[in-house]
Amino acid sequence: MYLQQILNGVSYRMIGESNPEITSLACDTSQVKQGCLFFCLKGSKYDGHDFFRKAIGDGAVAIVTERPLETQALQIIVDDARSVMGIAAKNFYDSCVDRLKIVSIVGTNGKTSTSYVLDAILSRAGYKTAVIGTNGVFFNGQRHTSSLTTPDPIELHYWFRQMYLNNVEIVIMEVSAHAIALKKMQGILSEVAIFTNFSQDHLDFFRTMENYAQTKKSFFTEKYVKNVVVNVDDDLGKEISSFSPCATYSVEGDADIVATDVHVDKDKSTYRVELFGQSTIITTHLAGIFNVYNTLAAATCASVLGVDIDTISSAIGDVNCVSGRNETIVRSDGARIVVDFAHTPDGISNILSFLRRTTVGKLIVVFGCGGNRDKFKRPLMAEKVSQFADFAILTNDNPRYEDPKLIAQDVSERLTCKYKVVLNRSQATEYALSIATSEDTVAILGKGAEEYQEIRGRKFPYSDVEVVRNLLRIE
């Protein structure tokens, strides 16, 4: 595709007179190939403008930049390279996203579970679907890895094109606050956007809760969204619900769609719901009040998309597990081991309050905090663990470039329950299982379905579920 075609819809000034054929796009010099269009992006640690010479040397035939550069290479001067990259990626991949229905899910917690449930409903209704999120990219019966909850625009539009070519009709995607702030959704109009909830996370990036909230709220405009589904039991959700058209849902009582007669047991949850005049009882194997919210969000969205209530109910009833979300393995003696992605104070409270209520014996919690991320939530996470756990084992999560001992120290200062520090995560898990008896629950929190542990810039293969299964000798 020629450069002028890729820049369609973009305001720019060009230094140089040429219209080269572009064979690829990149914003990372490691991805540059001959014939590439390179985008200079400003990041929190690095500025892509500092690497334009390497990009040119590796084969870039044009540079998108926010300021003139000292080079004879073709330059496209723009006000906002990130925004332009989204439009350019869309054009490069034939605007395939415009031929798909996009359902976006925004919120601090519950995005992945909601996407799994909605995918099950829409698939049952006969749609060919795809899912993009924390656990990867899924379509055509295959899982593809992705390094981010919401991939960067070049990768994202690549996947949209692959999905279109494979006859996908509806794409369900998690939209992170980072993706909104970094303009990854530029040029993408969602048929429906779901808002799940809001609580503390990512303050390393957003600095204040107000900034974080306003970033999420900014997505719910006509620029990005046609229809909105909102949890109005959440304060930010109440603000977002002013968008029109909007379908609201609630467990507490004042909304378009309300879950009533809610019963949460150890292995399932049930509730009655009326979806736009149709009433049914929904039973889900996804236990916990948080999963009542997740399934209710998916049910409301599916109803907005025209799926009938019987299909919704039966599909929800057939979802047995979401990878890394309250994923439960029962040991031969009856001890319950639960792997969950909870890595925020609110997420920890959700899962541990449920496990505390449904555990006869001790609740043993294995957890850690990620390095080079929101340090402000570490003491809050410790407080939530202390509130519910009988015993905690403090271990590594993804330490990244931080010293694991210092991370553990930050957390341990606010732990008031009994605890032990075992920084090797597999050894921490083994120790937890060794002290658990038949009526106990072991909760392993923070990584969920992740298949790696990130240490000093490298991702080492690691899976909480696989570690548990190996320790229990389960194939």
N, C-alpha and C positions, 0 to 999 in steps of 0.2 A: 504494500500500500504506500502511496506517495505522501510526503509530509503534509502537503496542503489538505489532503483528505483527513488526515489524523487531527489536524488543527481546526477542523470545521466546528464553529461555535465558540471558538476561543478568541479573546482579545489579546493581541500581541504586537510587538514591534520586532522586525527581523533585522539582524546585522548580517549582511551577505545576501546574495541573490542566487537562490537555488531551490529546487524542489526534488530532493533525492528520494529514492525508494527506501522505505524504512522496513527492515525485516524483523525487528524486535524492539521492545521497550525495556528500560531498566532505570532504577533509582539507586542501585547498589553496584559498585564497580565490579564486584565478583560475578555479576550477571551480564556484563557487557559483552556483546558479540559484534562481529563485523556487520555494519549496516544498522546499528542500534541508534535509537533516540534516547538520550540520557537526560534525566531530570535531576537538577540540583535542589535537594531538599534540605531545609534547616531542621536539625533535630536537637534534642536536649543535650547530647554529648558531642555530636559531630555536625559539620556543615558540608553538605554535598558540593558546594561551590569550591571547596578546598581540594576536590578530587577530580575536577574536570579534565585536567591534563592526562591523568591515568585513563579516564574514560575514552578520551580521543585516541590515545595511544593503543588502546585495546580494540578500537574499531568503531567508536561512536561517530556518526556522520553529522550529527546536529546535537546541540545542547539547549535544553530549556532552563533558563536561568532568571533570577530575579534582579540581576544587575549585569551590566556589560563586563565581559571577561577579557583578559589580555590573551587573545588567541585569534588566529585567522580562520578558525572553524566557524561553521554556520551557527549563529546564536538566535534563539527565540526568547525575547525579553518579555516577561509577564509579571503581573503584580503578585500572584500567588501560585507558586509551582505545584503545590499539593492539589489545589482545586483543578488546575489545568491537567494534572496527571489523571485525575478521575475521568474527565471528559475525553482526553486522548486515548486512554485505555478502552473506554466504551466504543469510540470510533474505530480503533484498531481491530477490535473483536466484533465488528459488524453490528454494533448496537443490539446484540442478541438478547440482552437483558430486557429490552422493550417488548420482546415477544414471549416473555415469561411473566407469570404472576408471582410477585415477591411478597412474602409475609415476613416482616421484621419483628424480632422480639428484643425489647429493651428492658433493662432492669438490673439491679445488683445481683439478685439471686433468682434461681428458678428458670433461667432461660433454656438451659439444656434439656431439663425434664419436660418443659412445656413443648419444646420443639419435637422431642421424641413422641409425645402423646399426639400432638397435632399431625405429625407425619403418619402415625398409625391410623388416625381417623380419615385423613384425606386419601390414603392408600385404600382403605376399606371402601371408601366412596367411589373408587374407580379412577382416581387421578394418578398420573405418573409424577412422583415427587422427588425432590432432592433436599438434603439438609446440609447446611454449612454452620459449623460451630466449634465449641471448645474441644469436642471429641473427634473432630475431623470433618471431611467432606464426604457425603454419602449419596450415591445415586447408582442406578443400574445394578443394585445388589452388591456394590463394592464400596469399600472404605478407602479414602485417600488421605494421607496425612497433610496437616496444615499447621504452620508454626504459631498461628494467631487465631483467636476466637473469630475475628472478622479479618480475613486476609487483606493485604494491601491491594489497591485497585487493579494493578497489572495482573496479579494472580487471580483476583476475584472475577474479573471479566473474562479471563481465560476459562475459568470454571463455568461461567454462565454460557459461554459458547459451547463447551463440551456438553453441558446439560441440554442445551437447545438441540444440538446435533443428535442427542440420544432421546429426543422426543419428550423431555421433561416438560410438564405443564406448570407446576407450582414449586417454587423454591422457598423453603423455610430457613431463615438465617438469623443467627444471633448477631445483634448489633451492639458492640461494646461502646462505652462512653469514649474510649480512646478513638474508636473508629469515627464517631461523630465529630470529636474535636479535631481530628486529623483529616477530615473531609473525605473519608473513604467512600461515603455514600453519595458523593456529588454525581448528579445525572441519573440517579436511580429513584424511581417512584414506586413506593410500596403499595400494593393493593390494600393491605391491612398492616397496621403496626400494633403490637401488643405491648402494654406496659405492665410489668409484673410487680415491682416494688423498688424501694430505695432505702439504702442504709450505707454505713461507712465502708469505703474501700478506695484505693487508688489516690490517697491524699499526697503521696509522693509526687504525683503528676498534677493533680488539680489544686493542691495546696489547701483549699477550704471546701467544706461541705456545700457552701452556696455555689461555688464554681462548678462542683461536681453535679449538683442538682440542676443548675441552669443548662449545663451541657446536655444532659438527658432530655430536659424539657424542650430544648431548641430543635430536637428532631421532629417534634410533633407539630409540623407546619405543612401547608399545602405544597411546599417545595419538595417534600420527601414522602408524604403520606396522603392516601385517599380516604381511608377509613381507620378508625381507632378503636381498640378494645382495651379498657383500662380497669385496673384494680383500684376501686375507690375506698377501700379500707386503708389505703396508704395516703399519707398527707400530700405527697407530690402527685400521686395519682388523681386526687381531687382537683388539683390545679390543671392537670393535663386534660381532664374530662370536659373542659370548656371547648375543646376542639369539636367541630361538627363535620360529618356525622360521627358519633361516638356511641359505642355500646359499653356500658359499665357492668362490672361484676363485683360480688361481695359475698363474704361469709357472715358478716356482721349485720346485714339487713337492709340497707338503703341503696338499691341499684336496679338496673334493668334486669339483670340475671342474679339471682340469689340462691346460694346453697343453704337448705334448711334441713333439720333433722340429721345433723352431722354426727356420725359415730366413727371414731378412730380407734382401731384395735392394733394389736401387735403386727398382724400380717395383712391388714386391709383397711380401707376406709369406705364408708358409704354415706351418701347424702341424696336428698331429693332436690331436683332443680326443674325450673320451668324456663324453657328456651323459646321466647317469643311465641307464647301461647301453647307450646307443647310441653307436657310434664312427664318426668320419668325419675326412676331411682337409679343412680349411678353407683356401681361398686367397682372399686379399683384395688389392685394388689399393691399399688404404690401407697404405702401407709404413711401416716403423719398428716397433721393439719396443713403443712406446707405443700403437700401433694394434693390436698383438696383444692388449694388455690391454683396449683399448676394445671390440674385436670380441668378445673372450671375455666381457666383462661383459654385452654385449647378448645373446650367445648363451645365457649362463646364465639371464638374466632371461626370455628368450623360452621357454626350456625349462620354467622354473618356471610360466609362464603356459600351458603345454600345447602349445606349437608343436613339431612333429616335426623331427628333426635334418636331414632332407633339405631341408625348406623353409628352415631356418636357414642351412644351408651355401650353398644357391643364392642366397638373398637377399644374404648377405654378399658373395658373389662378384660380384654385379652392382652393388655400390656403388663407383663410380669415383672420387668426390671428395666431400669435405665442404668447403663454402664457407669460405675463410679458414683452413683447417687443412691444412698441408702442400699447399696449392693450387699446382700446378706448371704453369708455362708454359715451353716449350722454344723458344728463339730459333732462327732459321733456321740459324745456324752450330753449333748444338748446346749452347750455353750454357743452363744451367738456372736459372730464376728461380722462387723459392719464396716464397709469401706465407703467413705463419703468425701466429696470434693470440698466440703465446708472449709472456707479459708477466710471468712469475715466474722466479726462478732455476731452479727445477726444470723448468719448461716450456721455457726456453731450452736447458737441458742436454739435454733429450729430443730436440728437433728438431735442434740443432747437432751432437750426437754422431752422429746418423743421417746428416746431410748430410756431415759430415767423412769418415765411413767410406765414403760412396758418391760422393765427389768426387775426380776424378783431378787436377784443377788446383787453383786457389786457391778458398778459401771466403771470400766477401766478405759482410759482415753490415751491413745497414742497421737501426738500432734507436734507440729513445729510451725515456724513462720518463715516465709520466703525472704531471701536476702535482696537488698537493693530495691525494696518495694516499700509500701506504706508502713513506716515504723510506728506511727501513731496508733495503729490498731493492735499492736502486739500486746500491750497491757490489757486492752479490752478483751482480746481473745483469751488471755490467761484468766481474767475474771469470770468469763462465761464457762470455761472449763471447770474452774474451781466451784462454781455454783452448782454444777450437776454431777461432777465426777467423784467417785470414792478414791480413785487413785489415778494419777497421770504419769505418763512416760514422755518426757520432753526429748524430741529428736530433731533430726534434719528434715526440712522440706526441700525446697530448691535454694540452697544458700547463695548460689550465683557467686559474686565476688566478695561477699562478706565472710568474716570469720564465724563459723558455726557456733563456736564457744561464746562469742559476744552476742549473737542472736539469742541463744539459750539464756544468757544472763539477763537480757532485756525482758524476756518472758517470765523467767523464774521469780523476778522481783515482785510480781503481782500474783503469783500462784499461792493460794491459801490452802488448797487441798494437799494431801500427801503426794509426793512425786519423786521420780528418779530421772536422772539425765542419762540417756543412752543415745549418743549422737549418730551411731550407725543405725540407719532406719530399719534394715532387715533384722538386726539384732534386737532393736527395740520392740519390733513386732513379735519376734520369737520369745522375748522375755514376757511380754503381755500375755501371750497364749500359755506360757508355762505357769503363770500365777492365776489364770482364770479357771474357775470351777464350773460345774454343770449349769448353774442358774445365773451365771454372770454374762455380761455383754462386754465385748472389746470393740471400741470404736476407733478406727484408724482414719484420721481426718487430714484433709489438706490437698491430696493429690488426685483422688478419685480415679478416673480412667487414664490418667497420664501414664505414658510408657517410658518415661525417662526421669532422670534426676540431673538438674543443671548445676554444675560445679565448675567454677573458674572458666566459664566460656565454653565448656563442653557438655554435651548431653549424653549421659551414660544410660544404657538400658535399665529400666527399673519399673516395676509394676507392683503396687500394693496387693492387688488381687492375686497375681501370680506368686508372690512371696507367701501369702497365706495358703494358697493351694499347695505349694511345694512343702510347706511346713506340716500341713495336714495330710500330705501324700495323696492329694486328690488330683486325678488326671483330667 
